[in-house]
Amino acid sequence: MKNKLTDLNNHLFAQLERLGDEDLSGDALEAEISRTKAITAVAGQIISGGSLMLSAVKLSTEYSDAGKKMPLLLED
C-alpha cells in the first residue's frame, strides 16, 4: 500500500496550516475552505474504511480463535 494513515494525518495538518494563513481572504479563503471540506470528506471515508477493516480483522480473529464459523459476508 502506497499511502498510510500518517500520510493522511500530514495532509490534514498541512490543510489546517493553509487555513490558518492570515493573509488569505476573499476568494482565496473561500477556495481554501471549499478544498478543506472536500479533503475532510475524503479523509472521513478513509478513516471509516480503515475502521471497518480493523473491525473485520478483530471479528475474524475472534471467530478463528473460538472455532466458530465465519459470517458469510466476511468469507473470501
C-alpha positions as CSV (number, residue, x, y, z in Angstrom):
1,M,0.0,0.0,0.0
2,K,1.4,3.3,-1.0
3,N,-0.4,5.7,1.4
4,K,-0.6,5.3,5.1
5,L,-2.7,6.9,7.8
6,T,0.4,9.0,8.7
7,D,0.2,10.5,5.2
8,L,-3.4,11.4,5.7
9,N,-2.6,13.0,9.0
10,N,0.2,15.0,7.3
11,H,-2.3,16.2,4.6
12,L,-4.8,17.2,7.2
13,F,-2.3,19.2,9.2
14,A,-1.0,20.9,6.0
15,Q,-4.5,21.9,5.2
16,L,-5.0,23.3,8.7
17,E,-1.9,25.4,8.2
18,R,-3.2,26.7,4.9
19,L,-6.5,27.7,6.6
20,G,-4.5,29.4,9.3
21,D,-2.8,31.7,6.8
22,E,-3.8,35.2,8.0
23,D,-3.1,36.6,4.5
24,L,-5.9,34.6,3.0
25,S,-9.1,36.5,2.3
26,G,-11.9,36.8,-0.1
27,D,-12.0,34.3,-3.0
28,A,-8.7,32.6,-2.0
29,L,-10.1,32.0,1.5
30,E,-13.4,30.6,0.1
31,A,-11.4,28.3,-2.3
32,E,-9.4,27.0,0.7
33,I,-12.5,26.4,2.7
34,S,-14.1,24.5,-0.2
35,R,-10.9,22.5,-0.6
36,T,-10.9,21.8,3.2
37,K,-14.5,20.4,3.0
38,A,-13.5,18.1,0.2
39,I,-10.4,16.9,2.0
40,T,-12.2,16.2,5.2
41,A,-15.0,14.3,3.4
42,V,-12.4,12.0,1.7
43,A,-10.5,11.7,4.9
44,G,-13.6,10.7,6.8
45,Q,-14.3,7.9,4.2
46,I,-10.7,6.7,4.5
47,I,-10.9,6.6,8.3
48,S,-14.3,4.8,8.1
49,G,-12.9,2.2,5.7
50,G,-9.9,1.7,8.0
51,S,-12.2,1.3,11.0
52,L,-14.3,-1.3,9.1
53,M,-11.2,-3.3,8.1
54,L,-10.0,-3.3,11.7
55,S,-13.3,-4.5,13.0
56,A,-13.3,-7.3,10.4
57,V,-9.8,-8.4,11.5
58,K,-10.9,-8.4,15.1
59,L,-14.0,-10.4,14.3
60,S,-12.0,-12.8,12.1
61,T,-9.6,-13.4,15.0
62,E,-12.4,-13.9,17.5
63,Y,-14.1,-16.5,15.3
64,S,-10.9,-18.3,14.4
65,D,-9.8,-18.5,18.0
66,A,-13.2,-19.8,19.2
67,G,-13.6,-22.3,16.4
68,K,-16.8,-20.6,15.3
69,K,-18.0,-20.4,11.6
70,M,-17.2,-17.0,10.0
71,P,-20.2,-15.0,8.9
72,L,-20.8,-15.4,5.1
73,L,-20.3,-11.7,4.5
74,L,-16.7,-11.9,5.7
75,E,-15.6,-15.1,3.9
76,D,-13.2,-14.9,1.0
